[in-house]
Amino acid sequence: MEACRSSQQTNVTSYRATAVAIITLEAFAGMWINAFLVCVLCIAWVKKKTLNSNEKILLLLGCSRVWCLCFTWISHFLSKIYPKYLYFHHILQLLATIQTFFNYSNLWISACLCGFYCIKIANFRNSFFIYLKVKIDRMVPWLLLGSGILALAISIVIYDLMETVQNSNHTFTCQENFWEARIPMDKHLFSSIFHAGFGYAASFMVVILAAVFLLFSLWRHKRTMQTNSMKDLSVDAHIRAMKSVLSFLVMYSINFVCLVLTIIYATKKENIMTLLISIYLCAFPGVHSLILIFSNPKLEKALLKILSCVKCEFFMK
């Protein structure tokens, strides 16, 4: 009996060590990528004294992802290595709230970026779409502010949920993970899950609509050019935007499934599925930012320049 118990403890320990190691590598790599994105844009901001709408979205997206990855790593590290510290002075409650805020900021700002690409590049003769195309640069700051307000609202809901849970007669053990407290499915929890799911689904719909409109605009534009036997540089802009939006759509679809699975597995014990979900959710901000960097000529040039310098110094040693 004792041998079986010690074997289970060893398996749990190895599981947690593996999870922390993988998530640490992903988190720090993602933070480096997004910090690079922020630094390049800040340098351009200082030189030009201004930023265009695309750069404003990318700058805020990079900042939110750096903090999202930072607090994600902190929560995983504490839940796996020092779970006792999560239950002192509302640390669990604060971490869950802050992590939720930056996670939703990341999702909604990414959706704003896809919507911006769609409105800026797609060609439609609809009067409302033309109005959006003219006003989009003025609307970007308000869209970003709205994204922050929505993220703040959902994080307040999560804060209220965590406070209700902590004030209830639920006991948390050291064997439970950050999101694995045994919570009864009461009306309050269902309300919180509804708001969380609505936030995921609404941002996901924005990305889907942006991809569909861009694809339809590209198809119409290419057909018009073939009919008139003309070549247009906007086709290249369409294709570049489509590559960025479609790659994000694929990643966002997997991310959306993982977020839904996170809700489903919120009351499950540690298993391989929760580890895989955590690994993907932690990899998403870094991988997508890397795609954005290589789809932007200025950012790609700056990254390749840094990598070439690092490569030269490595071979000189």
Disulfide bonds with the S-S distance in Angstrom:
none
